[in-house]
């Protein structure tokens, strides 16, 4: 093999290997930060992973909000009208959080089916509903 050809082959192989390693590292890092959305119906069916960061959304069920008197802990139920999801959250709720309103919660599902949220997002005006929540409610209404 000619020396110039051998040198070109070496450079091309180095570029391919370096690019493959960089892509693998990027995909590995992104895998840990993925935050998938699941409606309460999918969580009730067991489609959501346990112990992994996910998002869930729907409407806060009327009469389900229970605030602890001695801490910032709040328990409530999120529904997509096909299934309910019990949520617990410790922290300050958004100002617009209330029963009957759309909400998206981010956190982890534990083995008992309780969703432990680390973030609660509420709608910002009366006409807005997060797209994931609107789609989930439409799908559950279509199933009924």
C-alpha positions, 0 to 999 in steps of 0.5 A: 500500500502506498504511504499516502494512501495508508496515511489517508486511511489512518486519518479517516479511521481516526475521524470515524472512531472519534465521531462514534465515541463522541456520539455515544457519549452524547446519547448516554448523557441525554438518556439520563436527562430524558423526561418522558410524559405519561397520562394517568391512564398509561401510568395506571396500566403500568406503562410508566417506568418505576423510579425514573424521572417522568412527567405526568399531567391532567386536571387536579381532581376536585376535593383531592388537595390535602395540605399538611399543617406543619410542613409544605407537603401537599397530596393531591390527585391528577386525573385525565378522566380515565384514571387517577394518579395520587401525587405527593409534593413537598414545596411551594405550589405555583400561585395558579395551582387549584382544583379543577385546573390543568397541571403537569408534575415532574418526578418519580413513580414509586413501587406503590403507585404514588407519584413523588413530584419534585416540580409542579407546573400549573397553567398560566391563564384560563385558556391555556392547557399544556399540549401533553395534557390536552392530548391525554384528555382527548385520548381518554375521552376517545376511549370512553 
